[in-house]
Amino acid sequence: MTTVTAEQVLPADADKALLVGRVWDPETGGPRVVSISGQDVFDHTPHVHTVAELLDLDDPAGLITATRESPSWDLAALIDASLAQDTECPHLLAPVDLQVVKACGVTFVDSMIERVIEERCGGDFHQAAAVRESVLAVLGSDLASVRPGSEEAQQVKEVLTGKGMWSQYLEVGLGADPEVFTKAPVLSSVGFGARIGIPSFSSWNNPEPELVLIVDSRGRVRGATVGNDVNLRDVEGRSALLLGMAKDNNASCAIGPFIRLFDERFSLESLRSEDITMTVEGTDGYRLDGQNSLSRISRPFEELVGAAYGRHHQYPDGFALFTGTLFAPSQDRDAPGLGFTHKDGDRVTIHSAQLGSLINTTGTAEDLPAWSFGIRDLMEYLSRFVQVPVHGG
């Protein structure tokens, strides 16, 4: 396996970034809340029990600065153990814990069109190329400038309905309300280096590189990271009512490497034009490159957060929000016209200059380690090893 350095994993301006995450500690048998400074990894768990609790403080940076004592781990060693999937050594976990993992779909025109294609061909990838040609002939490429929920969007809806092309995906892509769904249960997400699960019943699937906003219990966006919203195109293409089956499986949600907290140098404004790149490298020599340009998102971040959180829905422990992707690969991998699908052992690298790199490899969901550490386990662990902190906020 190619060596991955800390510099490749961290943001380009890591010396200016406030990074927090979680580390699995085999010595105590549970997760620790950590921060990163250079090559040093500091354990803050004696002072703050969970990442969710940390982000609910008015000044999480203050607590981190005040409780950085001697480092507990070396970042390079954690990266190596994570990529080797060596669970006997300390390794990185997904940087969220008690937060619900939510996701927004169809927030880019490109992916909206691909969802329509999936629906039209009933999830059969053999028909995708022909259906794509017919769909694009009707939709064209003029939808990118249409603001969802606008009068212009309503006019487009009427035109497409008249041509027999209206779809539930066009409704959430162009209509007043975005799609928001629950991607993964609490504590089920995997982190940097872990294998991501593709169920054996899927034969047409792909990664989805996305910006993930981290929101506290009061609806405040406190930071961001990147994630892989693994998608089963054949399953969702059969019926949108199978979204849960397509999105929520063993190890099907990857988040990391760390959460970058907002500060005076880094905010939502910093991310509005961020490019998130992705590379898939197969053991068969195949390579796929893609890019998710956030400047092309059809709805502002605030609108997506507002659709998930408000008087209509609260999250006492906060939530992580996948913001969608414009990346839906149609590049052929095997036979012409069959497009892309994952193979076992694909290495997926999702990178943002401001957030770092999330690296995972694919595996069969049924054969990967079962998700076994849940909320009761976390509560029991904390009751044994963590003293009650004394802090304000």
KENUSE-467032 format. One record per residue (C-alpha): residue number from 1; z, y, x; residue in three letters. Coordinates in pm, 1 decimal, padded with zeros to 6 digits. Example, Ala and Ser with C-alpha at 12.3 -4.5 7.8 and 13.67 -1.06 7.14 Angstrom:
# KENUSE-467032
(rec 1, (00780.0, -00450.0, 01230.0), ALA)
(rec 2, (00714.0, -00106.0, 01367.0), SER)
***
This chain:
# KENUSE-467032
(rec 1, (00000.0, 00000.0, 00000.0), MET)
(rec 2, (-00090.9, 00345.9, 00127.9), THR)
(rec 3, (00210.2, 00545.4, 00239.9), THR)
(rec 4, (00299.9, 00832.1, 00008.1), VAL)
(rec 5, (00493.4, 01120.4, 00159.4), THR)
(rec 6, (00744.7, 01347.7, -00008.2), ALA)
(rec 7, (00502.7, 01636.1, 00041.3), GLU)
(rec 8, (00244.5, 01452.4, -00170.0), GLN)
(rec 9, (00495.9, 01393.2, -00449.0), VAL)
(rec 10, (00660.8, 01735.6, -00463.3), LEU)
(rec 11, (00509.6, 02061.9, -00593.6), PRO)
(rec 12, (00311.0, 02265.4, -00341.8), ALA)
(rec 13, (00587.3, 02529.0, -00342.7), ASP)
(rec 14, (00873.4, 02279.7, -00346.3), ALA)
(rec 15, (01086.8, 02508.1, -00129.1), ASP)
(rec 16, (01090.6, 02755.2, -00419.9), LYS)
(rec 17, (01122.7, 02499.1, -00702.2), ALA)
(rec 18, (01441.1, 02389.3, -00876.9), LEU)
(rec 19, (01380.9, 02016.7, -00932.0), LEU)
(rec 20, (01606.2, 01778.5, -01122.8), VAL)
(rec 21, (01569.6, 01413.1, -01211.8), GLY)
(rec 22, (01742.2, 01076.9, -01222.7), ARG)
(rec 23, (01803.0, 00801.4, -00970.7), VAL)
(rec 24, (01903.3, 00442.8, -01043.7), TRP)
(rec 25, (02206.1, 00362.7, -00830.3), ASP)
(rec 26, (02248.6, -00015.1, -00775.9), PRO)
(rec 27, (02592.5, 00039.3, -00624.0), GLU)
(rec 28, (02738.5, 00164.7, -00952.8), THR)
(rec 29, (02480.3, -00000.9, -01177.3), GLY)
(rec 30, (02348.4, 00303.9, -01358.6), GLY)
(rec 31, (02151.9, 00633.2, -01358.7), PRO)
(rec 32, (02260.0, 00945.5, -01173.3), ARG)
(rec 33, (02159.9, 01305.4, -01245.3), VAL)
(rec 34, (02013.3, 01452.3, -00926.9), VAL)
(rec 35, (01850.6, 01760.0, -00778.0), SER)
(rec 36, (01607.7, 01780.7, -00486.9), ILE)
(rec 37, (01619.7, 02013.0, -00187.1), SER)
(rec 38, (01371.6, 01931.3, 00087.9), GLY)
(rec 39, (01425.4, 01565.6, 00177.1), GLN)
(rec 40, (01779.1, 01566.7, 00039.7), ASP)
(rec 41, (01875.1, 01428.2, -00301.5), VAL)
(rec 42, (02207.2, 01545.5, -00446.3), PHE)
(rec 43, (02412.8, 01359.9, -00707.7), ASP)
(rec 44, (02553.2, 01583.5, -00983.8), HIS)
(rec 45, (02671.2, 01311.4, -01221.0), THR)
(rec 46, (03044.4, 01371.1, -01158.4), PRO)
(rec 47, (02987.8, 01724.1, -01293.2), HIS)
(rec 48, (02724.4, 01674.9, -01564.6), VAL)
(rec 49, (02677.1, 01340.7, -01740.2), HIS)
(rec 50, (02312.2, 01354.1, -01845.0), THR)
(rec 51, (01999.1, 01560.0, -01790.2), VAL)
(rec 52, (02014.6, 01650.3, -02160.0), ALA)
(rec 53, (02362.8, 01795.3, -02107.0), GLU)
(rec 54, (02250.8, 01983.8, -01795.8), LEU)
(rec 55, (01960.8, 02149.9, -01975.7), LEU)
(rec 56, (02183.2, 02263.8, -02262.2), ASP)
(rec 57, (02387.6, 02478.8, -02023.1), LEU)
(rec 58, (02305.1, 02848.3, -02023.4), ASP)
(rec 59, (02282.8, 02835.5, -01644.0), ASP)
(rec 60, (02184.1, 02486.9, -01525.1), PRO)
(rec 61, (02073.7, 02631.3, -01190.9), ALA)
(rec 62, (02421.5, 02770.5, -01137.8), GLY)
(rec 63, (02585.6, 02433.0, -01188.3), LEU)
(rec 64, (02337.2, 02264.4, -00955.7), ILE)
(rec 65, (02390.9, 02523.1, -00682.6), THR)
(rec 66, (02768.8, 02509.4, -00719.1), ALA)
(rec 67, (02788.9, 02129.5, -00704.8), THR)
(rec 68, (02547.5, 02056.3, -00420.3), ARG)
(rec 69, (02773.2, 01903.2, -00162.9), GLU)
(rec 70, (02656.3, 01636.8, 00080.6), SER)
(rec 71, (02329.0, 01461.4, -00007.9), PRO)
(rec 72, (02351.6, 01111.9, -00150.0), SER)
(rec 73, (01998.6, 00985.6, -00083.4), TRP)
(rec 74, (01690.4, 01053.5, 00123.4), ASP)
(rec 75, (01385.0, 01140.3, -00085.5), LEU)
(rec 76, (01139.6, 00945.7, 00130.7), ALA)
(rec 77, (01346.0, 00629.1, 00089.6), ALA)
(rec 78, (01357.2, 00676.1, -00288.4), LEU)
(rec 79, (00979.1, 00721.8, -00300.4), ILE)
(rec 80, (00918.8, 00407.2, -00095.3), ASP)
(rec 81, (01155.1, 00196.7, -00307.3), ALA)
(rec 82, (01004.6, 00330.9, -00629.7), SER)
(rec 83, (00647.5, 00250.9, -00526.4), LEU)
(rec 84, (00755.4, -00094.2, -00407.5), ALA)
(rec 85, (00935.6, -00140.9, -00742.5), GLN)
(rec 86, (01238.5, -00257.5, -00546.2), ASP)
(rec 87, (01513.3, -00251.4, -00806.8), THR)
(rec 88, (01770.0, -00367.0, -00550.3), GLU)
(rec 89, (01744.8, -00024.6, -00382.1), CYS)
(rec 90, (01806.4, 00321.9, -00524.6), PRO)
(rec 91, (01485.3, 00439.4, -00693.4), HIS)
(rec 92, (01352.6, 00713.4, -00917.2), LEU)
(rec 93, (01371.8, 00696.5, -01295.2), LEU)
(rec 94, (01205.0, 00906.0, -01563.2), ALA)
(rec 95, (01376.1, 01247.3, -01537.3), PRO)
(rec 96, (01470.4, 01254.0, -01907.1), VAL)
(rec 97, (01747.3, 01051.8, -02067.6), ASP)
(rec 98, (01883.2, 01134.6, -02414.0), LEU)
(rec 99, (01585.8, 01350.7, -02512.0), GLN)
(rec 100, (01354.0, 01216.1, -02782.3), VAL)
(rec 101, (01001.0, 01182.8, -02645.7), VAL)
(rec 102, (00755.3, 01355.4, -02880.1), LYS)
(rec 103, (00381.2, 01409.3, -02836.1), ALA)
(rec 104, (00110.8, 01634.1, -02973.9), CYS)
(rec 105, (-00234.7, 01489.7, -03028.3), GLY)
(rec 106, (-00581.9, 01636.4, -03062.6), VAL)
(rec 107, (-00495.0, 01967.1, -02893.5), THR)
(rec 108, (-00824.3, 01981.6, -02701.5), PHE)
(rec 109, (-01175.7, 01974.6, -02848.4), VAL)
(rec 110, (-01293.8, 01708.9, -02601.6), ASP)
(rec 111, (-01025.3, 01459.4, -02701.1), SER)
(rec 112, (-01066.5, 01548.5, -03068.7), MET)
(rec 113, (-01431.6, 01443.6, -03052.0), ILE)
(rec 114, (-01338.0, 01118.4, -02877.5), GLU)
(rec 115, (-01084.4, 01040.5, -03150.3), ARG)
(rec 116, (-01359.5, 01087.5, -03408.7), VAL)
(rec 117, (-01577.8, 00849.1, -03207.7), ILE)
(rec 118, (-01301.8, 00586.1, -03198.6), GLU)
(rec 119, (-01261.2, 00616.5, -03573.6), GLU)
(rec 120, (-01634.0, 00596.3, -03640.8), ARG)
(rec 121, (-01679.2, 00279.9, -03436.6), CYS)
(rec 122, (-01362.3, 00118.6, -03573.0), GLY)
(rec 123, (-01212.1, 00074.9, -03226.7), GLY)
(rec 124, (-01507.5, -00135.6, -03103.3), ASP)
(rec 125, (-01595.5, -00003.1, -02756.9), PHE)
(rec 126, (-01934.1, -00179.6, -02767.7), HIS)
(rec 127, (-02044.7, 00078.9, -03024.4), GLN)
(rec 128, (-01894.7, 00382.8, -02850.0), ALA)
(rec 129, (-02202.8, 00506.1, -02664.4), ALA)
(rec 130, (-02428.2, 00502.2, -02971.1), ALA)
(rec 131, (-02160.9, 00655.6, -03195.5), VAL)
(rec 132, (-02085.4, 00925.2, -02936.8), ARG)
(rec 133, (-02450.0, 01032.4, -02937.7), GLU)
(rec 134, (-02464.5, 01058.8, -03317.1), SER)
(rec 135, (-02129.0, 01240.1, -03343.6), VAL)
(rec 136, (-02218.1, 01496.4, -03076.8), LEU)
(rec 137, (-02548.2, 01558.3, -03248.6), ALA)
(rec 138, (-02354.9, 01680.9, -03551.9), VAL)
(rec 139, (-02049.0, 01840.4, -03390.1), LEU)
(rec 140, (-02217.5, 01983.3, -03083.6), GLY)
(rec 141, (-02006.9, 02172.1, -02831.4), SER)
(rec 142, (-01943.8, 02491.5, -03027.7), ASP)
(rec 143, (-01596.5, 02394.4, -03149.8), LEU)
(rec 144, (-01415.1, 02489.7, -02830.1), ALA)
(rec 145, (-01384.3, 02854.8, -02933.5), SER)
(rec 146, (-01263.9, 02781.2, -03286.9), VAL)
(rec 147, (-00896.9, 02867.6, -03341.7), ARG)
(rec 148, (-00722.5, 02594.4, -03544.2), PRO)
(rec 149, (-00612.9, 02713.3, -03885.6), GLY)
(rec 150, (-00844.7, 03015.8, -03881.6), SER)
(rec 151, (-01102.5, 03112.3, -04144.3), GLU)
(rec 152, (-01372.1, 03007.2, -03900.0), GLU)
(rec 153, (-01209.3, 02663.9, -03868.6), ALA)
(rec 154, (-01207.8, 02633.6, -04248.2), GLN)
(rec 155, (-01579.3, 02709.8, -04253.4), GLN)
(rec 156, (-01643.2, 02443.1, -03989.1), VAL)
(rec 157, (-01443.8, 02198.3, -04200.3), LYS)
(rec 158, (-01662.2, 02271.6, -04502.6), GLU)
(rec 159, (-01982.5, 02227.6, -04302.2), VAL)
(rec 160, (-01869.4, 01897.3, -04150.9), LEU)
(rec 161, (-01748.3, 01769.0, -04486.1), THR)
(rec 162, (-02089.1, 01842.7, -04631.2), GLY)
(rec 163, (-02248.9, 01636.5, -04353.5), LYS)
(rec 164, (-02014.6, 01344.5, -04414.1), GLY)
(rec 165, (-01841.4, 01397.0, -04080.2), MET)
(rec 166, (-01495.4, 01510.8, -04184.4), TRP)
(rec 167, (-01212.2, 01313.7, -04023.7), SER)
(rec 168, (-00833.5, 01309.8, -04012.1), GLN)
(rec 169, (-00865.5, 01393.9, -03641.7), TYR)
(rec 170, (-01068.7, 01703.4, -03720.1), LEU)
(rec 171, (-00797.4, 01798.6, -03970.7), GLU)
(rec 172, (-00525.6, 01812.6, -03702.1), VAL)
(rec 173, (-00769.3, 01946.7, -03443.2), GLY)
(rec 174, (-00894.4, 02234.8, -03658.9), LEU)
(rec 175, (-00641.4, 02260.0, -03941.4), GLY)
(rec 176, (-00327.3, 02469.6, -03966.5), ALA)
(rec 177, (-00085.9, 02197.7, -03854.1), ASP)
(rec 178, (-00095.8, 02009.4, -03521.1), PRO)
(rec 179, (-00031.1, 01639.7, -03489.2), GLU)
(rec 180, (00322.7, 01566.5, -03366.8), VAL)
(rec 181, (00446.1, 01210.2, -03333.9), PHE)
(rec 182, (00724.6, 01019.6, -03162.0), THR)
(rec 183, (00588.1, 00867.1, -02843.5), LYS)
(rec 184, (00882.4, 00666.8, -02714.7), ALA)
(rec 185, (01245.4, 00581.7, -02796.0), PRO)
(rec 186, (01530.0, 00740.8, -02603.6), VAL)
(rec 187, (01569.7, 00592.4, -02252.0), LEU)
(rec 188, (01251.3, 00380.6, -02274.7), SER)
(rec 189, (01025.9, 00595.5, -02052.6), SER)
(rec 190, (00947.9, 00480.1, -01699.5), VAL)
(rec 191, (00933.8, 00704.1, -01395.8), GLY)
(rec 192, (00756.5, 00752.5, -01066.2), PHE)
(rec 193, (00638.9, 00428.7, -00905.7), GLY)
(rec 194, (00705.2, 00204.3, -01204.1), ALA)
(rec 195, (00441.9, -00012.2, -01367.8), ARG)
(rec 196, (00299.4, 00113.0, -01696.4), ILE)
(rec 197, (00235.9, -00133.3, -01976.7), GLY)
(rec 198, (-00097.4, -00217.0, -02139.2), ILE)
(rec 199, (-00044.8, -00480.3, -02413.4), PRO)
(rec 200, (-00255.8, -00793.7, -02388.8), SER)
(rec 201, (-00397.6, -00734.9, -02737.2), PHE)
(rec 202, (-00585.6, -00420.6, -02621.7), SER)
(rec 203, (-00929.9, -00431.5, -02461.4), SER)
(rec 204, (-01012.6, -00057.3, -02477.0), TRP)
(rec 205, (-00748.3, 00178.6, -02340.3), ASN)
(rec 206, (-00697.0, 00468.5, -02103.5), ASN)
(rec 207, (-00439.9, 00693.6, -01937.1), PRO)
(rec 208, (-00375.1, 01040.7, -02076.5), GLU)
(rec 209, (-00259.5, 01294.0, -01813.9), PRO)
(rec 210, (-00049.2, 01560.2, -01982.9), GLU)
(rec 211, (00186.8, 01848.3, -01934.7), LEU)
(rec 212, (00531.0, 01759.2, -02072.3), VAL)
(rec 213, (00756.4, 02043.6, -02183.5), LEU)
(rec 214, (01131.5, 01982.8, -02167.9), ILE)
(rec 215, (01314.0, 02147.0, -02458.9), VAL)
(rec 216, (01688.7, 02176.8, -02513.9), ASP)
(rec 217, (01888.3, 02130.6, -02834.4), SER)
(rec 218, (01831.5, 02494.0, -02933.7), ARG)
(rec 219, (01455.0, 02474.2, -02905.6), GLY)
(rec 220, (01438.8, 02653.8, -02570.5), ARG)
(rec 221, (01177.4, 02527.8, -02324.2), VAL)
(rec 222, (01381.6, 02485.7, -02004.9), ARG)
(rec 223, (01125.0, 02328.8, -01773.9), GLY)
(rec 224, (00827.5, 02097.9, -01741.3), ALA)
(rec 225, (00692.0, 01786.2, -01576.7), THR)
(rec 226, (00383.6, 01565.6, -01610.2), VAL)
(rec 227, (00339.6, 01244.7, -01803.3), GLY)
(rec 228, (00106.4, 00962.0, -01892.4), ASN)
(rec 229, (00065.7, 00914.2, -02268.8), ASP)
(rec 230, (-00091.1, 00568.3, -02235.6), VAL)
(rec 231, (-00336.7, 00517.0, -02521.6), ASN)
(rec 232, (-00491.2, 00208.4, -02684.0), LEU)
(rec 233, (-00825.6, 00333.3, -02814.4), ARG)
(rec 234, (-00922.1, 00012.0, -02989.0), ASP)
(rec 235, (-00596.4, -00001.1, -03185.0), VAL)
(rec 236, (-00588.0, 00361.2, -03299.6), GLU)
(rec 237, (-00962.5, 00347.1, -03365.9), GLY)
(rec 238, (-00907.6, 00073.0, -03624.0), ARG)
(rec 239, (-00669.3, 00295.4, -03819.4), SER)
(rec 240, (-00466.3, 00606.1, -03747.5), ALA)
(rec 241, (-00182.1, 00430.4, -03928.9), LEU)
(rec 242, (-00161.8, 00202.6, -03623.5), LEU)
(rec 243, (-00062.7, 00499.1, -03405.3), LEU)
(rec 244, (00280.7, 00349.4, -03335.4), GLY)
(rec 245, (00121.2, 00024.7, -03220.1), MET)
(rec 246, (-00124.1, 00219.3, -03003.9), ALA)
(rec 247, (00132.3, 00447.9, -02842.1), LYS)
(rec 248, (00473.9, 00281.5, -02824.4), ASP)
(rec 249, (00491.2, -00039.1, -02621.8), ASN)
(rec 250, (00690.1, -00172.2, -02328.8), ASN)
(rec 251, (00656.8, 00075.4, -02037.4), ALA)
(rec 252, (00384.6, 00269.4, -02219.6), SER)
(rec 253, (00531.6, 00613.3, -02146.6), CYS)
(rec 254, (00557.8, 00743.8, -01789.2), ALA)
(rec 255, (00722.1, 01078.3, -01704.7), ILE)
(rec 256, (00794.9, 01242.7, -01369.5), GLY)
(rec 257, (00843.5, 01270.6, -01085.3), PRO)
(rec 258, (01094.8, 01550.1, -01159.1), PHE)
(rec 259, (01160.7, 01825.8, -01409.7), ILE)
(rec 260, (01092.5, 02169.3, -01266.4), ARG)
(rec 261, (01334.1, 02411.7, -01427.4), LEU)
(rec 262, (01216.7, 02756.6, -01532.2), PHE)
(rec 263, (01338.5, 03048.9, -01324.4), ASP)
(rec 264, (01219.7, 03395.0, -01225.7), GLU)
(rec 265, (00923.4, 03242.8, -01035.4), ARG)
(rec 266, (00820.3, 02968.8, -01278.1), PHE)
(rec 267, (00781.7, 02986.9, -01656.8), SER)
(rec 268, (00555.3, 02892.9, -01946.7), LEU)
(rec 269, (00321.0, 03169.7, -01830.0), GLU)
(rec 270, (00283.1, 02988.3, -01497.6), SER)
(rec 271, (00145.2, 02683.5, -01679.0), LEU)
(rec 272, (-00108.9, 02835.4, -01917.0), ARG)
(rec 273, (-00392.7, 02798.2, -01666.9), SER)
(rec 274, (-00260.3, 02497.1, -01473.6), GLU)
(rec 275, (-00497.9, 02210.9, -01392.3), ASP)
(rec 276, (-00358.2, 01858.9, -01413.9), ILE)
(rec 277, (-00575.2, 01614.4, -01223.1), THR)
(rec 278, (-00585.5, 01238.1, -01250.0), MET)
(rec 279, (-00722.7, 00958.1, -01035.3), THR)
(rec 280, (-00748.6, 00591.5, -01129.8), VAL)
(rec 281, (-00803.7, 00353.7, -00838.4), GLU)
(rec 282, (-00871.0, -00009.0, -00926.2), GLY)
(rec 283, (-00818.3, -00315.5, -00713.1), THR)
(rec 284, (-01189.7, -00378.5, -00779.1), ASP)
(rec 285, (-01284.8, -00063.4, -00585.0), GLY)
(rec 286, (-01345.3, 00139.4, -00901.6), TYR)
(rec 287, (-01242.5, 00506.2, -00899.5), ARG)
(rec 288, (-01218.4, 00750.6, -01187.0), LEU)
(rec 289, (-01136.5, 01119.1, -01149.6), ASP)
(rec 290, (-01044.7, 01349.8, -01435.3), GLY)
(rec 291, (-00891.0, 01687.8, -01504.2), GLN)
(rec 292, (-00681.7, 01834.7, -01783.6), ASN)
(rec 293, (-00727.9, 02213.8, -01777.9), SER)
(rec 294, (-00450.1, 02370.1, -01982.2), LEU)
(rec 295, (-00648.6, 02691.6, -02020.4), SER)
(rec 296, (-00864.9, 02501.6, -02268.4), ARG)
(rec 297, (-00582.8, 02394.0, -02498.8), ILE)
(rec 298, (-00652.5, 02496.9, -02858.8), SER)
(rec 299, (-00296.7, 02591.9, -02955.8), ARG)
(rec 300, (-00035.5, 02788.0, -02756.4), PRO)
(rec 301, (00264.4, 02596.1, -02624.3), PHE)
(rec 302, (00498.3, 02789.8, -02852.9), GLU)
(rec 303, (00310.3, 02670.0, -03160.8), GLU)
(rec 304, (00340.6, 02307.6, -03051.0), LEU)
(rec 305, (00713.5, 02342.7, -02985.3), VAL)
(rec 306, (00757.4, 02516.7, -03321.4), GLY)
(rec 307, (00580.8, 02232.1, -03500.4), ALA)
(rec 308, (00828.4, 01984.2, -03350.6), ALA)
(rec 309, (01150.8, 02187.2, -03370.3), TYR)
(rec 310, (01291.1, 02427.7, -03627.8), GLY)
(rec 311, (01482.6, 02439.0, -03953.7), ARG)
(rec 312, (01272.9, 02140.7, -04062.2), HIS)
(rec 313, (01374.3, 01924.3, -03761.9), HIS)
(rec 314, (01648.8, 01943.6, -03499.9), GLN)
(rec 315, (01717.0, 01749.1, -03180.0), TYR)
(rec 316, (02086.4, 01750.9, -03078.6), PRO)
(rec 317, (02000.4, 01618.9, -02732.0), ASP)
(rec 318, (01673.3, 01807.1, -02689.5), GLY)
(rec 319, (01328.5, 01657.9, -02658.1), PHE)
(rec 320, (01036.4, 01609.5, -02422.0), ALA)
(rec 321, (00701.2, 01718.6, -02565.5), LEU)
(rec 322, (00367.4, 01584.0, -02443.7), PHE)
(rec 323, (00118.8, 01865.4, -02509.6), THR)
(rec 324, (-00203.9, 01663.9, -02532.6), GLY)
(rec 325, (-00502.1, 01608.3, -02307.4), THR)
(rec 326, (-00870.1, 01693.6, -02302.2), LEU)
(rec 327, (-00929.2, 01385.6, -02086.3), PHE)
(rec 328, (-01085.7, 01089.4, -02266.2), ALA)
(rec 329, (-01289.8, 00884.8, -02016.0), PRO)
(rec 330, (-01635.4, 00766.5, -02116.0), SER)
(rec 331, (-01751.5, 00679.5, -01763.4), GLN)
(rec 332, (-01871.6, 00319.4, -01749.1), ASP)
(rec 333, (-01658.1, 00079.7, -01549.5), ARG)
(rec 334, (-01840.6, -00249.9, -01599.0), ASP)
(rec 335, (-02155.0, -00290.4, -01807.3), ALA)
(rec 336, (-02352.0, 00025.1, -01902.4), PRO)
(rec 337, (-02245.1, 00172.6, -02234.0), GLY)
(rec 338, (-01904.0, 00004.5, -02242.0), LEU)
(rec 339, (-01715.6, 00303.8, -02102.0), GLY)
(rec 340, (-01375.0, 00289.7, -01933.4), PHE)
(rec 341, (-01078.5, 00064.2, -01986.7), THR)
(rec 342, (-00784.5, -00024.6, -01764.2), HIS)
(rec 343, (-00756.9, -00336.5, -01553.0), LYS)
(rec 344, (-00437.5, -00489.3, -01420.3), ASP)
(rec 345, (-00322.9, -00319.5, -01101.1), GLY)
(rec 346, (-00494.9, 00016.1, -01156.2), ASP)
(rec 347, (-00315.2, 00287.8, -00964.0), ARG)
(rec 348, (-00288.7, 00605.8, -01171.0), VAL)
(rec 349, (-00202.9, 00935.6, -01000.8), THR)
(rec 350, (-00140.0, 01240.6, -01217.4), ILE)
(rec 351, (-00097.3, 01562.0, -01018.5), HIS)
(rec 352, (-00007.9, 01924.4, -01079.8), SER)
(rec 353, (00024.4, 02172.0, -00794.2), ALA)
(rec 354, (00331.8, 02324.4, -00960.8), GLN)
(rec 355, (00493.0, 02001.4, -01083.0), LEU)
(rec 356, (00408.0, 01733.6, -00826.9), GLY)
(rec 357, (00257.2, 01386.2, -00854.7), SER)
(rec 358, (00337.1, 01099.1, -01090.1), LEU)
(rec 359, (00210.8, 00765.6, -00953.0), ILE)
(rec 360, (00215.2, 00437.1, -01145.7), ASN)
(rec 361, (00026.0, 00108.1, -01157.9), THR)
(rec 362, (-00083.3, -00074.7, -01469.9), THR)
(rec 363, (00037.5, -00414.6, -01580.6), GLY)
(rec 364, (00045.8, -00629.3, -01890.6), THR)
(rec 365, (00320.7, -00492.0, -02116.3), ALA)
(rec 366, (00441.4, -00836.8, -02217.1), GLU)
(rec 367, (00483.1, -00940.0, -01851.8), ASP)
(rec 368, (00661.4, -00629.2, -01723.6), LEU)
(rec 369, (01040.5, -00609.2, -01703.8), PRO)
(rec 370, (01182.2, -00576.3, -02053.1), ALA)
(rec 371, (01345.7, -00247.1, -02149.3), TRP)
(rec 372, (01712.4, -00342.6, -02144.9), SER)
(rec 373, (01919.8, -00033.9, -02055.7), PHE)
(rec 374, (01981.2, 00155.1, -02380.2), GLY)
(rec 375, (02211.9, 00421.0, -02518.5), ILE)
(rec 376, (02514.9, 00190.5, -02550.5), ARG)
(rec 377, (02470.3, 00085.0, -02187.8), ASP)
(rec 378, (02453.4, 00447.9, -02076.4), LEU)
(rec 379, (02765.4, 00540.2, -02272.3), MET)
(rec 380, (02955.9, 00244.0, -02130.7), GLU)
(rec 381, (02838.5, 00326.3, -01779.2), TYR)
(rec 382, (02944.4, 00689.1, -01805.3), LEU)
(rec 383, (03283.2, 00595.9, -01944.6), SER)
(rec 384, (03349.1, 00381.6, -01637.0), ARG)
(rec 385, (03215.5, 00597.5, -01357.3), PHE)
(rec 386, (03211.0, 00961.7, -01460.9), VAL)
(rec 387, (03504.7, 01197.1, -01484.7), GLN)
(rec 388, (03511.0, 01465.6, -01752.8), VAL)
(rec 389, (03354.6, 01782.0, -01603.0), PRO)
(rec 390, (03503.6, 02128.0, -01622.8), VAL)
(rec 391, (03233.6, 02389.2, -01676.5), HIS)
(rec 392, (03120.8, 02650.8, -01921.9), GLY)
(rec 393, (02795.5, 02693.9, -02111.4), GLY)
***
